[in-house]
Amino acid sequence: MTHQITMDSVESSQIAAIGYHSESQTLAVQFKGKGEKPGSIYHYSNFTPEDWQAFRDAESVGSHFYRHIKPNKEKYPFVRIEDQTEQA
């Protein structure tokens, strides 16, 4: 089950926005798209409030993501959320 998660824009060369749903402990990450097209959104499970705070407060959200979240597929299983803009 996916949740509507409010996303906040971030300063990053790879990531456009991040958000968090505390009840389901779900992290949402929207990557930058190509040109004007928005990028894909992924939801990562098992993301604790402490994980969220560390990610949100990181000096570089991109570096934090690629160091601590992406390599840990077992700890943070993810699913790609189909974006309305991708539907033809």
N, C-alpha and C positions, 0 to 999 in steps of 0.2 A: 504494500500500500504506500503510495506516495503522498506527501504532504505539500501543501502550498507553503513555500518558505520565502520570506522576505529577503531580497538580495540587496547588498550594499556594494557600490562600485569601489574598487581598490586600485591603487597605483601599482601596476605590474605589467611587465612586457608580455606575459603569457595568460594571465588571469584577469577577466573583466570584472567579476563580482563574486562575492561569497555570502553565504547565509547559514543560519543554524536553527534547527527545530529541537528545543531542549527536551520535550516530552518523548520524542522518538529517538533522541540522540543521533540526529541525521545532519550531516554537513552537506551543504549544496555549494558546488563550484561551477561557475560559468567561465569557460575559456573564451579567449578572444577569437572572433571569427575572421573570415577573410573579407577585406573591403568593408562594405556596409552591412554585410550579413552577420547576425549575432552568432556566437559560437555555441557549442553544445553545453548542456548542463548535466552534471553528474551528481548523484547523491551517494554519500559514503556513510555506511552504518557503523554503529558501535562507537560513535564519536562523543566522548564525555564532555561535560562542561569545562573541565580543565584543559582538554585537548583544544576545545574551541577558543578558550581564552589565550592559550599559547599561540595558536594559529593567527587569531585576530590581531594580537599584539606584537607579532613578529616584525622585526625590522624589514624583512622582505617576505611577503606572503608567498611569492613564487618559489624562493629558495626553501622556505619551510615546507611547502607542499611537496616539492621534488625530493627533499631529504627525508621527511618524516611520515608523509601520508601515502604518496604514490607507491613507494617500495613495499609497503605493508598491506598487501592485498588480503592476507588472511585476517589481520587485525581489523582492517577497514574495508569490508567487501563493498563493492560499488555497483551501481546500475546507471546506465545512460538514460536520461529523461528525454523523450521525444519532444522536440520544440515545435510549436505550432507553425513557425516559419519554415520548417523543413517539409511540411505536408504539401504535396503538389495538387 
